[in-house]
Amino acid sequence: MAISQKLKAFLDESKAKYTVAKHPVVYTAQEIAAAQHVPGRQLAKSVLVKTDQGIALAVLPAIALIDFKKLKAALNTKSVSIGKEADIRVAFPDVEVGAMSPFGNLYGVPVIVDKTLSQAQDIVFNAGSHTETIKMRYADFTKLVKAKNGNFSQPFPGPKKKTPKKKTPKKKSSTKKKPAKRKKRKKR
């Protein structure tokens, strides 16, 4: 599957400047960033979430995770969970599952964008398939998607550092050891 025709038509009608890039089949945001040689803070990943008010699309940098407590507050909802593949198929029928663009507004899905993504001048995101991405200016994206902004991301935990074990002095036992007997040397 190529770029979503719905997305392409919207961007072209809006006269937005963007570029499309192809890459090998990849599925995670980190893999896309690596395949496209872009920093993870510049790659916008889209996560479908379910709330007690319906579905929404949370958009954040690839190098971040959703802080569900913060997202609940930002969406002013009582519950938030990750949407299932079936939810994605229903909401985004013309895209590959997991390859949604951040333009949920084209599908009647409210969009919330994490504020940390605004630090990137240009962003890269899925174009509707696992083999193509779109690159455009962040300012143009926000103008077109008309998303709510929020602060709901948290950094990926880095690799666990191995802390060196502290050398603890050996405890002295409460019982005294008898000194070892020395062998007497024979005099010559």
Summary of the structure (lengths in Angstrom):
residues: 188
radius of gyration: 27.4
end to end distance: 98.5
largest distance: 110.9
contacts: 506
relative contact order: 0.21
helix: 26%
strand: 26%
